[in-house]
């Protein structure tokens, strides 16, 4: 059985270790004393993505073994809350990338994904059949204003307005500072999940014009339940940025967000695999990982054709 991205062992996060290849397999060397090193073997064949946090070093033979088993390697921040770079194996299928491009390039299907993302964010929302993207943005704005108002009232804060000004960073109030810091952490988690699936972070359905457009799209699905309550809870913090990052990393173990991101992304790109209501599907209903034996050829009429075949119709 091939490993599934949504399985609990499919994402492994490491920090402060050295990853090497020995005669048995890939292992993490953990320094437990001046003269003692423990070895923890990594189940490379059961992993879809290895997250390398701060303090990790890895050897070329270990990377070669991970690539041979089709495991993506992503360099991340502490707790996996930022994604800096990703190494994708040659064996990683383009299935989900092709799904993303096919939906993204069709205006009607792209709008449909945007509408379903809105439904996943606000599950009690009703969207008219004739809604446009402009109207959808307006509806989303009204919902977020109402949510800001509710959270501000719960925490005894006056009127709150979301502001993001990098050039005036330290002039912002604690809630905005905490929210920006927590959102950055969330973007890193989403980015790592998209890379593990082989998707393009740049091809967004609502956001556009940035290499992280799809990251922002997917992160918006979880802000109301993760970063927003956290940021408002830190409205009296003297160091809201640091506290937001620390609390987000601690809560991430309880949220189990990575499998949920993978599941929701696949649901958005393959709507026929689950209920149209936007609720999460049973992971067993979604195809996860597809290994191909050889490269195929594309044909606009015939569809996918096998490679390694001479299609010449004549010749000398």
PyMOL commands that set and color helices and strands:
alter all, ss='L'
color gray80, all
select helices_A, chain A and resi 44-46+60-68+78-80+95-104+107-121+133-154+166-171+174-197+213-219+227-233+240-255+257-269+271-273+283-285
alter helices_A, ss='H'
color red, helices_A
select strands_A, chain A and resi 11-14+18-21+26-31+37-41+49-52+57-58+72-76+83-87+296-299+303-306
alter strands_A, ss='S'
color yellow, strands_A
deselect
rebuild
show_as cartoon
